[in-house]
Structure formats: C-alpha cells, structure tokens
Amino acid sequence: MGAGEGLKFTFHRAIDACLKPFEAVEQLIELGFDKILTSGGKPTALEGVPMIAEMQLRYGDKIGIMPGGGINLGNVKEILDMTGAVHCHASLAHWVPRFNEKLYPKQKDNTGATMVWTESNKDLIYEMEKMLNPF
C-alpha cells in the first residue's frame, strides 16, 4: 500500500503552466488525482473560462475541474455557469491591518516586497456557501 493510498489529491495550478494541458489532465487522471485546480492557463479563472469549460467538457466525468484564481462573491456564479464546473476555489479573505512589526518594521521584506497579511473571512465564506447552496 502506498503512503497516500485512499487519500484524495488535488493538483494545484501547475496545470496552468503546462504546454500541453490536455495531455497533462489525462496523466493526472491516470495517476489517480481527484481534482485539478486551474485558472485555465490565465491569471484569473474568469479570463480562463474557455479552457476551464473545455477541460470540464472533456474530463469532468473523470476528474473534478475546480476553477480558482480571483473567484469572489461577484463572479463565482458566472464562472460556474460558464464552465459547467461544480467545484471552485476562492480565498474569501480580507486584509489584516496588523503586520509583524518585529520581522518587517517597514512592512517590506529584504527584497522590498510589501508584506501584507490576509485572513479567511468567515462572513464571506458563509455568504458564498448560502449563495451556492440556498437550501
């Protein structure tokens, strides 16, 4: 028995960097993955709708196609409707006004990148859940 046997596995957005994404999907199915998180090869799922819809059409009966990337309360229904997907990934987070002053006293790391914190927002999560599962 393998270490992960019996567990569920989602292949994250690395699929979006594949030169031959449909071949990659077929390999992931053969490897036993349960879901693929994808933005359809674009920066956001909304931009990648055509590819996500094609993945869903070709492979949705063999593996879960899960749009992700920029999904929020304002676009989740549209993305699911346009792709035919039944799964989605959304951070549903909000910016946290505090930051780690000890590590980043100027809110920047040693490369100059802005260091900000986000936390999952339970109100947004509940609202999306009600929106997608009204009963």
Backbone hydrogen bonds, N-H to C=O, Kabsch-Sander energy under -0.5 kcal/mol:
donor,donor_aa,acceptor,acceptor_aa,energy
5,E,2,G,-1.3
7,L,4,G,-2.3
11,F,35,K,-2.7
12,H,10,T,-0.7
14,A,12,H,-0.5
15,I,12,H,-1.4
16,D,13,R,-1.7
17,A,14,A,-1.8
18,C,15,I,-1.3
24,A,20,K,-2.1
25,V,21,P,-2.5
26,E,22,F,-2.0
27,Q,23,E,-2.0
28,L,24,A,-2.4
29,I,25,V,-2.3
30,E,26,E,-2.1
31,L,27,Q,-2.1
32,G,28,L,-0.7
32,G,29,I,-1.1
33,F,28,L,-2.3
34,D,9,F,-2.8
35,K,9,F,-1.6
36,I,64,G,-2.5
37,L,11,F,-2.9
38,T,36,I,-0.5
38,T,66,M,-2.2
42,K,39,S,-1.0
45,A,69,G,-2.9
46,L,69,G,-0.5
48,G,44,T,-1.6
49,V,46,L,-1.0
52,I,48,G,-2.4
53,A,49,V,-3.0
54,E,50,P,-1.8
55,M,51,M,-2.6
56,Q,52,I,-2.7
57,L,53,A,-2.5
58,R,54,E,-2.6
59,Y,55,M,-3.0
60,G,56,Q,-2.0
62,K,59,Y,-2.7
63,I,59,Y,-2.0
64,G,34,D,-3.0
66,M,36,I,-3.2
66,M,64,G,-0.6
68,G,38,T,-1.9
69,G,89,H,-0.7
75,N,72,N,-1.2
76,V,72,N,-1.8
79,I,75,N,-2.4
80,L,76,V,-2.5
81,D,77,K,-2.8
82,M,78,E,-2.6
83,T,79,I,-1.9
84,G,80,L,-2.1
87,H,65,I,-0.7
89,H,67,P,-2.2
94,H,119,E,-2.3
96,V,117,W,-2.9
101,E,99,F,-1.4
104,Y,100,N,-3.1
107,Q,104,Y,-2.2
109,D,113,A,-2.3
112,G,109,D,-1.7
115,M,107,Q,-2.6
116,V,114,T,-0.7
117,W,96,V,-0.6
119,E,94,H,-2.1
121,N,92,L,-3.2
122,K,120,S,-0.7
125,I,121,N,-2.2
126,Y,122,K,-2.7
127,E,123,D,-2.3
128,M,124,L,-2.5
129,E,125,I,-2.5
130,K,126,Y,-2.5
131,M,127,E,-2.2
132,L,128,M,-2.6
133,N,129,E,-2.1
